[in-house]
Amino acid sequence: TLVLSAMLHFLQGLTLGQIDDTFNFHLRMRLTRGGLVQMWHRLSDILFAWYEEIHQQILDSGRLHADETGWRVSGKTHWLWCFGNDDSVFYMIDRSRGSPAIQKFFTRAFEGVLVTDFWSPYDGVCCAEKQKCWPHLLRDAASVDDVTEDANWKSFSRRLVSIYRDAKKLHGQRDELSESEYDHSVGRLEVRVTKLATEDWSHADANRLSKRLSK
């Protein structure tokens, strides 16, 4: 009863009223809504050790993706933080979208690569390496492409997309190249990124996104 009711609510999204009807009417099992909530609180106490185990496993990983999205709790805006890799995902709901929430997750220095968007609180995380999300950057660039024909912007946009495509191509060829050939190609890409990020751009959006690229 405990597990089924929790699955119906937290995985399938059924409301307390719907679960109440399911058990009391269809299954002829007398339950109250208050009783269900109390049961779920006890379940959370039981599962908390496994929740913390996932937390520690993710902090030990070599690569970690992080993101956050709005989440309503009792009608008030909170944030659902997601930290994941190929093997595990850790969710955390917090009232903060900034550093206080991040500090709750990163209880120690992260020794891997942290992959995020350009939200500034991620900049304060102590980790070995950081990778910013290319799709976020390219989507922002595409939205500008749709509304301007400015030559300065078009030059920035073409070079940005070209670097990304060449990087994807190089990634696909990695197994075919020697280590020295691969490192040389990576170095040439880094030079192109640095040049694009540090040039003076007259168009406001090119200037804004070049700063993101520099980051």
C-alpha positions as CSV (number, residue, x, y, z in Angstrom):
1,T,0.0,0.0,0.0
2,L,2.8,2.4,0.9
3,V,4.9,1.7,-2.2
4,L,1.9,1.7,-4.6
5,S,0.5,5.0,-3.2
6,A,3.9,6.7,-3.4
7,M,4.4,5.5,-7.0
8,L,0.9,6.8,-8.0
9,H,1.7,10.2,-6.5
10,F,5.4,10.8,-7.1
11,L,5.9,8.9,-10.4
12,Q,2.4,9.0,-12.1
13,G,1.4,12.4,-10.7
14,L,-2.0,11.4,-9.2
15,T,-3.5,13.8,-6.7
16,L,-4.3,12.9,-3.1
17,G,-8.0,12.9,-4.0
18,Q,-7.4,10.5,-6.9
19,I,-5.4,8.1,-4.8
20,D,-8.0,8.4,-2.0
21,D,-10.7,7.3,-4.5
22,T,-8.5,4.5,-5.9
23,F,-7.9,2.9,-2.5
24,N,-11.3,3.6,-0.8
25,F,-13.6,2.9,-3.8
26,H,-11.8,0.6,-6.2
27,L,-9.6,-1.4,-3.8
28,R,-12.1,-1.2,-0.8
29,M,-9.1,-0.2,1.4
30,R,-9.9,2.5,3.9
31,L,-7.3,5.3,3.8
32,T,-7.3,9.0,4.6
33,R,-5.4,11.8,2.9
34,G,-3.6,12.7,6.1
35,G,-2.7,9.1,6.6
36,L,-1.2,8.9,3.1
37,V,1.0,12.0,3.8
38,Q,2.2,10.6,7.1
39,M,3.1,7.3,5.3
40,W,5.1,9.1,2.7
41,H,7.0,11.0,5.3
42,R,8.0,7.7,6.9
43,L,8.9,6.4,3.5
44,S,11.2,9.3,2.9
45,D,13.0,8.6,6.2
46,I,13.5,5.0,5.1
47,L,14.9,6.0,1.7
48,F,17.1,8.9,2.8
49,A,20.2,6.7,3.3
50,W,19.9,5.6,-0.4
51,Y,19.3,9.2,-1.5
52,E,22.5,10.3,0.3
53,E,24.4,7.3,-1.2
54,I,23.5,8.5,-4.7
55,H,24.6,12.0,-3.7
56,Q,28.1,10.7,-2.7
57,Q,28.4,8.5,-5.8
58,I,27.8,11.5,-8.0
59,L,30.3,13.7,-6.2
60,D,32.9,10.9,-6.9
61,S,32.1,10.8,-10.7
62,G,34.5,12.0,-13.4
63,R,31.9,14.1,-15.2
64,L,28.7,15.8,-14.0
65,H,25.9,17.6,-15.7
66,A,24.0,20.2,-13.7
67,D,20.8,22.2,-14.4
68,E,17.8,23.7,-12.6
69,T,14.2,24.4,-13.4
70,G,11.2,26.1,-11.7
71,W,9.2,23.8,-9.3
72,R,6.1,24.8,-7.5
73,V,5.8,23.7,-3.8
74,S,2.5,24.5,-2.1
75,G,1.9,27.3,-4.7
76,K,5.3,28.9,-4.1
77,T,8.2,28.9,-6.6
78,H,11.1,26.6,-5.7
79,W,13.8,25.1,-7.9
80,L,14.4,21.5,-8.9
81,W,18.1,21.0,-9.2
82,C,19.3,18.0,-11.3
83,F,22.8,16.6,-11.1
84,G,23.5,13.6,-13.3
85,N,26.0,11.4,-15.2
86,D,25.8,8.3,-17.3
87,D,25.0,6.1,-14.2
88,S,23.1,8.2,-11.7
89,V,20.8,11.2,-11.3
90,F,20.4,13.2,-8.1
91,Y,17.4,15.6,-7.7
92,M,17.2,18.3,-5.0
93,I,14.3,20.8,-4.5
94,D,15.3,24.1,-2.9
95,R,13.9,27.6,-2.5
96,S,17.1,29.0,-3.8
97,R,18.3,29.2,-7.4
98,G,21.7,30.5,-6.4
99,S,24.8,29.7,-4.4
100,P,23.0,28.5,-1.2
101,A,21.5,25.6,-3.0
102,I,24.7,24.7,-4.9
103,Q,26.6,24.7,-1.6
104,K,24.2,22.2,-0.2
105,F,25.0,19.8,-3.0
106,F,28.8,20.4,-3.4
107,T,29.7,19.5,0.2
108,R,33.3,19.1,-1.0
109,A,35.5,20.0,-4.0
110,F,34.4,18.2,-7.2
111,E,37.4,16.5,-8.8
112,G,35.8,15.9,-12.2
113,V,34.4,18.0,-15.1
114,L,31.3,20.1,-14.4
115,V,29.1,20.7,-17.4
116,T,26.5,23.5,-17.0
117,D,24.8,26.4,-18.8
118,F,26.0,30.0,-18.2
119,W,24.0,30.6,-15.0
120,S,26.5,32.6,-12.8
121,P,26.2,30.6,-9.5
122,Y,27.9,27.6,-11.2
123,D,31.0,29.8,-11.6
124,G,31.7,29.6,-7.9
125,V,31.9,25.8,-7.7
126,C,35.3,24.4,-6.9
127,C,36.1,21.7,-9.4
128,A,38.9,20.4,-11.6
129,E,37.4,21.5,-14.9
130,K,34.3,23.2,-16.2
131,Q,32.6,22.9,-19.5
132,K,29.8,25.3,-20.6
133,C,26.9,24.0,-22.7
134,W,27.3,24.6,-26.4
135,P,23.6,24.0,-27.2
136,H,22.6,26.9,-24.9
137,L,25.1,29.2,-26.7
138,L,24.0,28.0,-30.2
139,R,20.3,28.5,-29.4
140,D,20.9,32.0,-28.3
141,A,22.8,32.7,-31.5
142,A,20.1,31.2,-33.6
143,S,17.5,33.4,-32.0
144,V,19.6,36.5,-33.0
145,D,20.0,35.1,-36.5
146,D,16.2,35.2,-36.9
147,V,15.9,38.9,-36.3
148,T,19.0,40.6,-37.7
149,E,21.0,40.9,-40.9
150,D,23.8,42.9,-39.4
151,A,27.1,42.0,-41.1
152,N,29.1,42.1,-37.9
153,W,26.7,39.7,-36.2
154,K,26.6,37.4,-39.2
155,S,30.4,37.1,-39.2
156,F,30.4,36.2,-35.5
157,S,27.6,33.7,-36.0
158,R,29.2,31.9,-39.0
159,R,32.5,31.5,-37.2
160,L,30.8,30.3,-34.0
161,V,28.9,27.6,-35.8
162,S,31.9,26.6,-37.9
163,I,34.0,26.0,-34.7
164,Y,31.3,23.9,-33.2
165,R,30.9,21.8,-36.3
166,D,34.6,21.2,-36.7
167,A,34.8,20.3,-33.0
168,K,32.0,17.7,-33.4
169,K,33.8,16.4,-36.5
170,L,37.1,16.1,-34.6
171,H,35.4,14.3,-31.8
172,G,34.0,11.7,-34.3
173,Q,37.5,11.2,-35.7
174,R,39.3,10.8,-32.4
175,D,39.8,7.0,-32.7
176,E,41.3,7.4,-36.1
177,L,44.0,10.0,-35.1
178,S,47.2,9.6,-33.2
179,E,47.3,11.3,-29.8
180,S,49.7,14.0,-31.2
181,E,47.4,14.7,-34.2
182,Y,44.4,14.9,-32.0
183,D,46.1,17.3,-29.5
184,H,47.3,19.5,-32.4
185,S,43.8,19.8,-33.8
186,V,42.4,20.6,-30.4
187,G,45.0,23.3,-30.0
188,R,44.0,24.9,-33.3
189,L,40.3,24.8,-32.2
190,E,41.2,26.5,-28.9
191,V,43.0,29.3,-30.8
192,R,40.0,29.9,-33.0
193,V,37.7,30.0,-29.9
194,T,40.0,32.4,-28.1
195,K,40.3,34.7,-31.2
196,L,36.5,34.8,-31.6
197,A,36.0,35.4,-27.9
198,T,38.5,38.3,-27.6
199,E,37.8,40.3,-30.8
200,D,36.0,43.6,-30.6
201,W,32.4,43.3,-31.8
202,S,30.3,46.3,-32.7
203,H,27.1,44.3,-32.6
204,A,25.7,44.1,-29.0
205,D,24.7,40.4,-29.2
206,A,28.0,39.4,-30.7
207,N,29.8,41.3,-27.9
208,R,27.5,39.6,-25.3
209,L,28.0,36.1,-26.7
210,S,31.7,36.5,-27.2
211,K,31.9,37.2,-23.4
212,R,30.0,33.9,-22.8
213,L,32.4,32.1,-25.2
214,S,35.3,33.5,-23.3
215,K,33.9,32.1,-20.1
